[in-house]
């Protein structure tokens, strides 16, 4: 027998209560989820508020006409005002007068072009003090209205450092120019003075020798000794003047830099020293020396001075042995001149390259004390450096670099 729809049995109270409890639980779960979402949203908002407020740069929002509608605490601190007192003020009220035009050009450009726009401005704090900022802004929509989001970074310290650096660089350039002028004057003076002194000294030495030769039978021992002192002193002075002239000419008289076989140049230096090499029974060795680009005449002089220095300061107990080598070091050649001589105390490694610096008495070792100074000047004139490594009693090695263009 069929039942009419109106004859359906209504849900029992227990069933309705069960359904109600199910819906209640679902609502409670949804409420819990909503509360958790709300809490997460508030935490996220707080984090972003903290990030916005306490960021190390100032953040502002400007209207199309440049009015400040929002600013973080850092931005207000940069401007030296309370935040409430800066809202609704025009930003250009804080722009230094000299930068007003720059700011308005920047504002117009940013409002008419998408993307980020940057510039540097001088701003004024509320107390009137100046500071410099890097300004970074971008056009965005907010509540259906275009606004500029602006970030301000204080670059006062950087600008001050740049100014000080520029001033220091300018002062250094002026000092360098004065130094170059002084060096030119000094070299010219050394050249002229040395050249003009040569002739009187030649006369002193020549007439001293003539005097001794002509009147040798009439002079007593003291007179011979005194004339010998005079002639010897004059000859030493001539040698010093000759070396001083050479020293002053290194920069001015340098020839063309051209490629050549440095091994053959060492042979030329050995030829100039052939008498000293023969007298000391020295052994001079070199092999595999490279082709370099240098002033050949000055390179020969450099090698002649270094090898001659090794011959002069050899150990009396053994014949001199000198070895010249070279190795590539990046974009340069590093030459070495090693000997088995008396060596050098490390305390004098720098001093030996000074003009007229001698470590020994003239009675023990001759010379003027300019040879290594000439070497240093030649090497530095070609963009290299020179140094020595040595142990007293165990020989020395002089190193110098030659750029390989």
Phi, psi and omega in degrees: 000124182285145177258144174284151179306325180291347181270003181298145181282125179294153179301145180286157177303324180296320180294316179298320179296320179297314179299320180297317179295322178298313179296323180297317179296317179299318179296319179296320178296318178296320178297320178298317178297318178296319179296318178296318178296319179297318179296316179297321179296318179294319178296318179296317179298317180297320179297316180291326176296315178298317180298318180292312187289319189252018176297152181288355177240157178277135177244134178225155168239125182245146173284177181300333182264009175086021178271137181282118178255341179203145180207144178273174183297322180296318179298317178297320179296321178301318182279351177073033181226162170286146184300319183297331183278350183258339179298137179079003173271153175284139181295327182293349175294340181256002180270131178300145186308319183293340183255007181301311181298318179299318181296316183291325174295319180295317180298314180297319180294317182294326181286340184249003180221137179284170178092182181274146179225134185233150173199170176244136183226153168263124181247163178244130173281170180299332180275004178092355181283148181269151169205160184251143179226153166261123185251128181233118183226160181210137180280131178218166177263135176219119183055045177065015178234141179286135177225162175252123173268124189237136173245130180247126176243125180289117180242024182302314182297320180294316180295322178296317179296320179296319179295315179296321179296317179296319178296318179295319179297318179295318178296322179294319178298318179295318179295320179296320179294319177297320180295317178298318179296318179296319179295320178298316179296319181294318179295319179295318178297315180299318181295310183295313182298316181295316181297316182288337179278340185300312185295312177301322180293320177300321179293318179300312181295313183297313181290330174296316179294319178296319180300315180293321182291318185285324186246025185298328181285342183258353183266141175277179184298320180299319180296318177299318180296315182296317178295321177299318177300317182296313181295318180296317179296319178296320179294319178296320179295320177298317179296319179296318180294319178300315179292322178295321175299316180297318180299318182288340184269351186305311182284324187274331188253013180297137180271194180291141174269121183217158180289141176202165179279112183293335177297318178292327177293323176296322177298321177296319178296319178297321180298319179295335182257015189302322180294313180295324179295317181293317182295328182262000183054040184284152174247116181248117183239146173200152179199146175065029179285144190275171168277132181230166175251112189202168167284110188298318181300316181289328177295318178299317179297320178301311180294322179298317180293316183291316179292319178298323177297319179295322179293319183295316186260042179278160177285123181300340183276356180206151180292148181296142173228120184237133180234128178251125179227169176210146175218150179281135178228089183067237181263030179209165174256139175249111178268152174222142175235106185254146177221171179248035186278205188282346178080175184225137175293132180306336180297342184250012183302323180274322187294330186295343181268003179276152180295135178063018180274121179239140177261348183228160179290156180293334180294325182278316183225127180284189178107170184256347182083018180252343188307310181288331175296321176296318178302312181299318182292321178297313182297313181292328176299332179263012175082019179249189175221158183227143179205172182227147171233132186200156172229126180308129180086353184237017177088175182223155172230119175264130179247146168210152181253148177228115181304145178246091187296000000 
